[in-house]
Amino acid sequence: MGWLGHVEIMQETRMVKAIHSWKPISKRLIGRPKTSWKDDVGKDIQKLKVPNWKARVQDRRRWNELVERPKLCIKS
């Protein structure tokens, strides 16, 4: 999720941003779900119940608090 925050605030002209929003055309093996890194991060955001996460990314302090929250639960 930390990397997602970095990518979301990048300028549209950055190569990483272009790759992040690129949709591959390839096929997957039979039985393999069509999931991507972005799908997995989206599930994490849903588990944390973060409304309007794209706006929250813009406030770096609040986003960092959100990213650190799961780490604190693991340490406890």
Secondary structure, DSSP 8 states (H G I E B T S, - for coil): -HHHHHHHTS-TTSHHHHHHT--------TT-----HHHHHHHHHHHTT-TTHHHHHTSHHHHHHHHHHHHHHHH-
